[in-house]
Amino acid sequence: MSNSTPPPSAPRRRRTVILGCTGSIGQSSLKVAADIPERMEIVGLAAARSVDTFLEQVRTWKPLCAALADPEAAATARAQLGSQGPEILEGEDGLCALATLPEADLVIIAIVGTAGLRPALAAIEAGKDIAIASKEILVMAGEAVMEAARRKGVRVLPVDSEHNAIFQCLEGKQSSEVSRLILTASGGPFRTWPAEQLPTVTPAQALKHPTWDMGRKISIDSATLFNKGLEMIEARWLFDIPMNRVEVVVHPQSIIHSMVRYIDGSIIAQMGAPDMR
């Protein structure tokens, strides 16, 4: 009888829908999918109204189904694809239909703002794991989303860099073992500015984030540090940790993405280059 350890089983291939495929997180997700085709298959793509980028992605990835939230954009996409592409759904109902696609088992929610909530809940009810990059979903409905996920037995996976880092640091640990969750903040483009200069800030300056390449809304929220407040609320619901045990430290290099301090005094940090992939 052999005592050798059997080889590990191959990771399961996740059939994935991306809602928000033309944004920064959506495009990063597609880059990841291209790197690991044996683990990730794209079966659905959805965007708001960026028709040109959307059509390029549809032609490249050939999803089973696709959607555009804007009806006019959806009509334009149908006209350009003709009979050469998948069915193009539209509006919020189209996003929900894509989120519940029978062939999918993972739905990445990368839609900015509140528009991702209904599709996220629809995906959970359909028994899909969801990967959340949109902070607003858990900020406005964290209790409802997490309760629905527990009831349906599906996973809510964090895509955002800080929360994904905490997810990795918590691997196999219980919330009762945690003393503090520590999110990091770069401090944004105005960290070193004297307060009297802040009234002169322009939108163009606020969009020049020193370390991260993000969409316009998230970049502005980061420049005001409003984004970090949303991340604290998100962490509270994702990891079932009271808000008084969630902290933020300024770390301009953005190498440490987050840390977890345990009740025994030890700290585990997740580090990496500031790259959303």
N, C-alpha and C positions, 0 to 999 in steps of 0.2 A: 504494500500500500504506500502510495506516495504521500510525503508530508509537505509537498510544495503548495504554496498559496495559489489558489486559482486566480486567473487574471481578472481585473475589475471589469464589470459589465460596461458596455458602451453607453454614454449618456443618451437619454431619450431625445429624439428630435422634436422640438416644439414647433407646432404649426401656428404661426403668429399673425395677428392682425395689428397694424400700426395705425392708430388714430392720431393724426397730426404729422403725417409722413414728410411734409415739406419744411417743417420747422427744424431748428437746430438739433433737438433731441431725436426727432424722427429720422433725420439724415444720419445722425450718429448711429442710430439703431440699425439702419440699413448697411452701414459700413461694417458693423459687428456681424450682421447676418452674412455679409460677403466673406468674412474671415472664417466663419464656422458653419459652412453649409451642411455639414453632417449633423449639426445640433439645432439648426434654426431654418425653417422654411417659411417664406412669406406667402400667406394665402389671402390677405386683404390689406388694402391701403386706403386711407381717407385723409383728406385735407380740407381746408376752408375754401380758398378761392384761387390759389396759385396754380393756374391751369398748366402753364408751360412746364414747370418743375414736376407737377403731378403726372403729366402725360409721359415725360421722360422716364419717371420711375415705373409707371405702369408698363411701358414698353420693355423696360429692362427686366422687371421682376415677374411680369405675367401673372398677377394674382387672379384668384378665382372670381373675386368680386372687388369693386372699388366704390368710393363715394366722395362727393364734394358737398359741403354744407350749403354753399351758395347755389341756388337753383340755376342762375344764369351761367355760372361757371360750369355746372354739370352739363347744361345744354351744349355749351361750347366744346367740352371734352367729348361728348357723344358724337358731335358732328365731325370732329377731327379724327376720332378713332374709327368711326363707321362700324363695320362688321369685324374689324381686326382686333378688337379688344374685349375685355370683360364687360358685364353689365355695370353701368354707372348709376348708382343710387344718389339721392339728393336729400338735403335738409337733415334735421335732427332725427327723423324717422330712419333715414338712410344710414346714419351713423349707428343707430341702435341695431338695425338689421345686420350691419357689418360686425358689430360687437358680439352678436349672438350667432354668427356664422357656424353652422354645425361642424364644419371641417376644422375649425380653430380650437385650440386649447389654451392659448395665451393671448391676451389683449393688452397691448401697450397703449396707455392713455397719455398722449403727449400734446393734448389740446390745451392751449393757454386759456385761463379764465374758467368760468363756470360751465362752459358748454360740454365739458367732459363728464359731468355728474350723471346725467341720465344714461348715457352709454355705459358708464362704469357699473351702475347698478343693474342694468340690463345684462351685462356680461356675467356679473356675479350670479344673478338669478338663473342664467343659462349654464352655470357650473364651470365657467372659465376662470382660470387664474388671471389676475390683472397685475400689470406692472405700471405703477403710477409715477409720472414725471410732473404732473400738474398739481401744484400745492393747494390750489383753491378747493379741490374736491374734498380733501380731509379737513381743511380749515372750516368749511361751511357745513360739512356733514360727516365728520370723522366718526362719530359714535354710530350713526346709521350704517355707514359703509362697512366698518369693522364688524358690527353685529351681524349684518347680512352675510359677510364672508365667513364668519364662524358658523352661522346657521347652515350655509350651503357647503361647508367644508372645503373652501377654496383659499388660495394664498393671495395675499396682497403684498406685492414685491416692490420695494422702493428703487426707483431708477436715479433719482436726484443724487448727486455725488455725495453729499454729506450723509444722507439717510442710507444710501447703499453702503457707505463705509461703516456706519453703526451696525447695519444688518450683518456685515462680515465680522465685526468685532464681537457680536453677540452670539455667534454660531454655537448652538448647543447650550446656551445659558438661559436661565430664567430671570424674569424682571426682578424677582425678590433678591437676586444676587447683585443687583446694580445699585451703586451709590449715586452716580451722576452720568448723564449723557452730555458730552461736550462737543458742540458744533463749532466749527471754525468759520471765520469771516475774513476775507482779504482786507476789508476796510474800504474797498472801492477806490475810485480815482481821486477822491478828495480827502483821503485820510490825513495827509500832511498839510492841508490848507488851513490857514488861520480862519477863525470863525467869521471875521469881518469881510472875508472875500466870498463867502458862500452865496450871498444874494446875487452875485454876478455870474453864477454858473449858467451855462447854456446847455440845451439838450444834446448838442453834438459832443460837448465835453463829457457829459454824463454817460454817453453811450460808449466811451472809450475805456472799457474795463481793463485794468492792468494785467490780469492773468487769464480770465475766462473769455471764451468766444461764445456769446449767448445771443438770443433774440432781443429785440428792442425793449419789450416790456420788462423782461427779467433783468436786463442790464440797467434800466432806470430804477427798478425796485432795489437792485443791489447797490446802486450809487447812494440811495437814501437809507440803506440798511432796513427798509421795510420788509424786504425779502427774508431777512433773518428772523424777524418776528413770526412770519408765516411758517418758516421752517421749524421753529420751536413748537408751534401748535401741531404741525404735521407729525413731529417726532413723538409728541405726547400720545397721539392716537395710534400711530404705527406700532409703537413698542410698549404700550400700556404702562407708561411711566408718568407719574404726576408732574405737572408743569414746574413745581418748585425744585425738581431734580434734573431740569434741563438747563444747560448753561451755554454761553457763547464766549469764545475768546477770539481776539483779532490776531490773525496769522497771515501777514502779507504775502509770504512765499507760496501759499496754497499747496504745500506739499503734504501736510497732514490734513486729511479731509474731515476726519472726526475722531473722537476718542470716547472710550467707555471706562469710567472709574468704577471698580467693583468694591463691595463692602469690606474686602480684606485689604484695601489700600492700593492694590495693583491697578495699572492703567494699560489698556490695549488700544493702540492707535493704528489706523489704516492710512498708509502713505502711498503716494503715486504722483506722476506728472499731472498737471491740471488739464486733463483731456476728458471730455464727457463720455468717451467710449469706455 
